[in-house]
Amino acid sequence: MKLGYASFVSAAVTASAFAGAAAQCPDFTTYSQSPQGNPSSGPLALPYMRPAPECRTFNSTAVEKVVTDMKARLKDPDLARLFENAFPNTLDTTVKYFNTTENLAFIITGDITAQWLRDTANQFAHYHTLLSQDKELATLVKAVINNEARYVSEYPYCGAFQPPPESGLAPTHNDWADGVTVNPPVNNQTVFECKYEIDSLCGFLKLSRSYYQSTKDASFMNAHWFTAIDQIFRVIWEQSQSTFDDDYNFISYYNWTGGNGALSPAVPNHGIGEPKLYTGLVGTHHRPSDDLSTFAFLTPANAMLSVELTHLADILDSAKQAHNVSKLARQYSSTINKAIWDTTVVNNVFAYETNGFGGRYVMDDANVPSLLSLPYLGFLDKKQPAYVKTRNILLSRNNPYYAAGKNFSGIGGPHVDAYHPWPMSQISAIFGTDNDGEILNSLYLIANNTAGLGLIHESVSIYDQTYTRPWFAWANSYFAEMLLDLAQRKPHLILKDGKPYVPGQ
């Protein structure tokens, strides 16, 4: 049994048996806001921030071995402590429900009790190499995929969801969904928030193919999963169409309205968004940050979609499943890839968003997929000239959402404000360079700005180093994934013996 107290529902054990343990386990949102265990021996003296073993929501021997290995190998005890806190954070704190019999798992983002398709894929990205070694961890991921397949098959335009009814967990009220009208309509007992972001569907594809690539187990490709894939293709077709048809009928397959007293801002044109003209790209109403798109065609989200559609085709072919779906996936991937190079790059610079009419917005947002993260996404090589030129612009005053202070700098976005860059952007910057100096500069900008708490936060102020979101599992996972990448790609920078380390090898 690898469940902590928070997953007791799935273990079919009475709540009273766990009442004592649960009562002694603090809420991690509160726990994460003050230093807890013994400090690291480095100059930052970062605290040990993992919950007690009995309070962890899932325990994996494979994950614990990686923690032990990296602690022993990392040169810097402060980086070792950050890895020790960050790498297991998703399993330690976010597995809200898991039932092997039902093949269902509900994963929260951290301090928000909802399951985001995008966040979940990224929260588990650094565990994929361990799935072939740890069958229980693989079973957990398979249950996450099955739960998300049910969500996507019913509500493909939505990105965040409530607990499955089998869990017995009560839905969470989302104040930001009050006053919002969505068409097609959604049930708020199932949907937490129905902002349409194409990268959410990419996240589902990423989690699915990563599981298969590691395990070669195709049993997750059930009826729910294939229905979800059909729905994804429906969304791709619908959202690649022009706003007006040939007779100037105003076309809407989905609309989302805020305003009218809602906390969420209104989407223009009655919830349909800014007009777009067909280019081969797929439109999106909101960005990965959950903020409104300025123009519909978000370049990095389309780049991720192109990559993941190719992976989808590859796993279907490998599993000898649905050749017609594989063929369609490759066609769309090729169309989208060509459209990115044909319509978003001018003077060797990528636009963040375009609209098909010639409108382009050169900027970047910290949330992945971003332009800075294109190499991480697998869309291009980090030395590709257009990426290098674009990267230089993004990490400068020429990006409206780049900000630099005395102690911290990076890319942020309108989700918080213009002067709160996100550590996530510095992680993406590390994935996007082979320059040792740039890597170490970004790495220590992150390490030196955890407010002494040893966890990766959503954003950090350039003025006073205050931060947002004390418990943000995706950011912790992304940081740990980056350190593992450096341990393999640049071991001389961070490991004592300078020899590559790959988990499971």
Steps between C-alpha positions, in 0.01 A plus 500: 500500500649831394222734606526775757212615717358737237419209272316292757173508306647282225632245745146411607588554864269681737577864560521445874803277456689797360346780701788517744767507231315755290444727799876516554581574135507874428348660196791540262395850394565615857793264554683630192495863614752462784828308535454150638783243535874533546676746269740397225871548563544749215497880530124517431419261790186380326255306717380143449139547383367151437201381702557217747486158325159419649364827361619449143226428249699239306832331568728362227820307565628595154447869572672470838801337335537791258481745793772304682717476188479870416560612859820298502619625161411872495792731581294774660310399816246775435420361154485153657244626750296668226495175304412301812199725561393547138539162330248308717266794562226379263487156662548638851215749484264487200357148462159583637335174392623172350309176451666217311177301464319793337815605312446860610725761658439866579806728515479855630730783389609587850316777681200474262283191544440425134666290232640697208583291192805715431633505855456127554700411188782724617478389863575142388744575215811435709378157614457340157838327493406323826171347385660186360666438839215588735179324405294675766614840378413391145157389621446844654587676173276265303215586739565872445480448123173308531342769716610771258371299204155512660528876547620571144249266337217700659644852517786540250496879523560500875834488679433461872277249674333397824561165674342192338171406672643163602744679731234627739688834502282808488535734199675829568321828435695714255430870554661576165238294320211698651326715244669320210291349222649218295359357179474208460379501864695319771415342834694671779476182707740350244677807363697736722574747222429488127746742349601355165878461469629270227809415708273327756417241236870480415563420866265202482679377188840548666403303809357219287798460267755535781331215684508281191858591411615390845282192554395384149164429666217591261217397735420866574376528139144414599164630377521816713849574370410458133190716550723766655735482200201540265393807697849648478491470122159664498638796695804523272278520191249743652759740639712510186212644298464869416266707714291585192400244238495584129161671537610698806300294744658542845603148604509386862563145619582610855466823690590610850380825652625678809417849615150591621620482859720194446852511642631366169527761222273488199605328178438740208237447231245330722747250637642388165823701512686715250428411133743263331567393141588143410876433483525135604557592864251418777343787693470525877297735717735497799871456556674236716491760779115500482515859374320623189680467169555823310502318164359150461797315351740437788830390346650293784171318566483407132863389512418270791193373317703417190756310709241309703296402194811339353557316828134392496545353153819325609344327801191397302721349231716326760190357672348410161190701581275735300706552185246753372550711815877474468483617140279798592733593787799512266308710248399757761850502651653576162244770418551674834879478481505655154259775606722594794803552275297665223288741706660573839868562413598842363864606472593178680289590805204299623183681598328379816156548344364567150153531349536409132435859390861610547464590866784372720595546864869457582522415870513197723324373810674287761247218489595195295444467208685824436731618225792468740407135558494396131810277539354341814181426309702317235396738222849614400866487596622762746760614243243563225568861383140628527477363853832657602399840367154478653644387835728806511199725449289320759766531770526876455304823519362419157263253665228697681477230767870476578599675822828529689576611854800493728445140611270336248412523132309305241178482303161532664162576350169674566381217726671668798649828371786631291751519787462147635713276273451126539783261598346272237639734232854453629449123493391524135805719433727221632335243274561740211877548522828307512694800631639411844498859622138558398396173663668579833367855501141380453546212744612723784243768425249226579683354800560839660134601475290247690444741792712263707234229468666255264202471263441647155231765492275635227654847478748726680490880525798683354460765772481317831523126414149430626344203324167354390369145556693323778394158371527469124575137414559557128783748570664255741477218246636718218799603711578139590462396136749770403757385759471144370552633148818679614616187682496325164587787263735713712613280792825695550295804604308344785627150588803421718647238268400674176358175365153488340217376717178357354234363738458128464835447328 
